[in-house]
Amino acid sequence: MRLTRGLLAALAVLLFWPIPASAQSTLDQVRKRGELVCGVDGSAPGFSLLNAVKEWEGLDVELCRAVAAAVLGDAQKVKFVTVTANERFDRLAAGDFDLLARNSTVTLQRSAGRKVRFAVINFIDGQAFVVPKKLKVEQLANLSGTTICLQKGTTHEFNLASWFKARRLTITPAAYDTTEAMYNAFFASRCSAVTADATTLAGAIIRSGRAIEFMMLPGVISKEPLGPYVREGDSQWLDIVRWTHDAMLEAEERGINPKNIDSLKRELGDPYLRVLLGVDPGNGKALGLSENWAYNVISQVGNYGDIYERNVGMGSALKFERGVNALWTKGGLMYPLPLR
Ligand SMILES: N[C@@H](CCC(=O)N[C@@H](CS)C(=O)NCC(=O)O)C(=O)O
């Protein structure tokens, strides 16, 4: 009898216990809010930057817009929140944003056993070094014995120590909390070199307006596969982010872009494309989205090739070749998984 009463009391508590926001799926929260909240760097040219006309631009920004198009049917419904390298994973885990798209390298220990998971790789980078030309340093090994500026909480601290130690060379790292502080120190000659991901490093030097004084040393010392992270335990949300990126890659592979998508959709015979663009149902239902999700992504944001070119490629100030970021059909590593 006592046991039954205890059970009833427990049941009552469970029934009337308010459901905390975190117990809701990320998809439900985003839908309820009518807006996607994305955690970004905010000062990374090519990835996430508030430009001169106060518009967000960059590869990571466009990934956020694509997810908003997939989930809410509107690529504009995104709020961007800036976050430092050091705090990014904890703030994602704490629910400060739905998605972290902050030029974040995927490593085993950032994902396995942590409260966050990477969803997909959207850019492959590597750690590079920039030096003042007047120092006449020509290769990485010549940096031995110098001080090198970097940002706290990045993969660069470990890579730097590892590369120089493996060659029995010594360097002194000078680690800064923010990107701005790191570049200020470098421009004030408080270190001989600055190190970061090659793409954002090139972008920052160009933006400084002093590119003529500096040079990037040849070679990179690490693999920096960058990608968005989501909270652990919400596989539906992880799937949405992953397949949104893959839909943009698939669009590139199939030559689909915002200009031709409507005429293509009107006369679709190919069963694969019918499923991809939601003429035939299946993908949307599996993800918990409308069947139009990939159509909305491609028509409102575009395909990966276009996004690459305007943010980091030939249509941008950075002018990075596609290299390993080319599609697998063109000798690169970008390989969309079957969207069906
Ligand atoms: N991919 C690296 C580095 C990410 C990062 O925070 N990079 C900073 C600088 S080291 C950045 O890109 N800031 C913008 C810039 O360099 O302009 C990681 O995930 O740890």
The ligand as a Gaussian input file, in Angstrom:
#p B3LYP/6-31G(d) Opt

LIG

0 1
 N       40.439000      25.894000     -36.615000
 C       41.083000      26.257000     -35.374000
 C       41.210000      27.761000     -35.181000
 C       39.935000      28.492000     -35.104000
 C       40.070000      29.963000     -34.711000
 O       39.513000      30.398000     -33.712000
 N       40.836000      30.718000     -35.460000
 C       40.961000      32.141000     -35.239000
 C       42.382000      32.607000     -35.228000
 S       43.530000      31.565000     -34.580000
 C       40.356000      32.847000     -36.377000
 O       40.109000      32.259000     -37.401000
 N       40.133000      34.107000     -36.266000
 C       39.889000      34.931000     -37.387000
 C       41.141000      35.375000     -38.060000
 O       42.203000      34.741000     -37.918000
 O       41.039000      36.369000     -38.764000
 C       40.333000      25.645000     -34.224000
 O       39.246000      25.126000     -34.406000
 O       40.854000      25.677000     -33.096000

